[in-house]
Amino acid sequence: HAFTFSFRHSMDAIQLEALETGRPRSLFRSPYVLRSPWRSQLRRFLRPVLLFFLLPFIGTAWLGRRKEETREIAEERPVVDVDFVELEVPGPAVRFQIHKLYFPLAPPVAHWMNKSDLKFSSSIETPLAIPPRIHVVIKGEPLQIGNVTAKGIHTILELPENVDPRACKVAVIVASADIGSEPSGGAFPTRALLLVCQVQQSAKDSLQNSSRLLLQKGPLRWLLVPWLVLLLPLIVGSAMGPMALLGGAALTLASIACLSFLIAILIVILQRRCLHCTRKYRRLWRLRRLQRRPSQIDAAFGDSGPCCICLGDADSRDALIALLPCRHALHATCYSSWVSADAYPSSSLICPVCRCRADSIGKLSPTTTT
């Protein structure tokens, strides 16, 4: 009853009742008793207002925390899409080819490519609405990019215009790049993708390139003329289509076969001519060497008769020589002309009468008569 009595009386009566009963004062500290009526009304009014304004902030913070917890969960994928940046290829340009160099834009991908044993594959996509492109998949050790763990990367390389997609090749090389991703700055060696494409040429372009080669100054262009003439059907056919390419290849092979046959005939003729000249000059050299050291003889066969080559009489014995050991006499000038003739029958010095080999030259004595 004392607790009920405290609700019906004032604050002083409640405190007095607590003293008379001897109960702890803390039992009568009710918020409805200790606070004034206007404070209670103010609190009842401010509570929904505060909840109305604070509830959106509390909900936003809770949702953000839930998103962060979701992001912290690692996601595993077979490959992850990355971007590559195209850099300029140093060095002179290659005729009829386009070279493009691609470097990874993200530094973690660049470090992963440098440290991993890579296995890459490429496939060509030829859509109707957009230019053809190449899909490149590179696999290696697990790669961590943000909250995504992948075993490889995937990128798309756009092909330039006027190229044959089937002739394009992709390779992984080591090159020096300066893309500003390293904190130290400057060029650093890293692995990159090299794209090599073959430029498609029309018949007009092929003819222009051939004429440009012919108009170059220097002696080298005269060596290129026969080859350009032989390859002209193949060059023109390669730009016109498959059937024209096949016909041009056939004409080129036939031309090469005919030219090879003619070159073989010329080589055989030149070889025989060189062999013939070599033998002739060797015989003349041997004849002059024997004439410098002749042997003195007193008589020879036919020294008083006509020459066996020109059938003319000798004016003096000094104009005659004798071939040893057969001792047939003849004019020295006639024998030298016969030895240097193209129709000479042997490769060594022989006698025109008996066909015996001449080992030395004999000189007739002027005082001796036969």
WOPEUR-V672284 format. One record per pair of residues at least 24 apart in sequence whose C-alpha atoms are under 6 Angstrom apart, sorted by the first residue. I is the first residue (numbers start at 1). J is the second residue. D is the distance in Angstrom with one decimal. If there is no record, write none. Layout:
I;J;D
I;J;D
//
This chain:
74;147;4.7
74;148;5.7
75;148;4.7
76;148;5.8
76;149;4.7
76;150;5.8
77;150;4.8
78;150;5.2
78;151;5.4
79;150;5.2
79;151;5.8
79;152;4.6
79;153;4.8
80;153;4.8
80;154;5.8
81;153;5.8
81;154;4.8
81;155;5.9
82;155;5.8
96;199;5.3
97;197;5.7
97;198;4.8
97;199;5.6
98;196;5.8
98;197;5.2
99;195;5.7
99;196;4.8
100;194;5.8
100;195;5.0
101;193;5.8
101;194;4.8
102;192;5.7
102;193;5.1
103;192;5.0
114;191;5.9
116;140;5.8
116;141;5.9
133;157;5.7
133;158;4.7
133;159;5.3
162;199;6.0
162;200;5.6
163;198;5.7
163;199;4.6
163;200;5.3
167;198;6.0
168;196;5.6
168;197;4.3
169;195;5.8
169;196;5.3
170;194;5.6
170;195;4.8
201;239;5.7
202;239;4.7
203;236;5.2
203;239;5.1
279;347;6.0
280;340;5.7
290;360;5.9
290;361;6.0
294;361;5.2
294;362;5.3
294;363;5.9
295;362;4.5
295;363;5.8
296;362;5.7
296;363;4.9
297;363;6.0
297;364;5.3
298;364;5.8
298;365;5.5
298;368;5.8
300;327;5.1
300;328;5.9
300;329;5.8
301;327;5.9
301;328;4.8
301;329;5.8
302;329;5.5
303;329;5.3
317;366;5.9
321;362;5.8
321;363;5.4
322;361;5.9
322;362;4.7
323;358;5.7
323;361;5.1
324;358;5.6
324;360;5.3
324;361;5.9
//
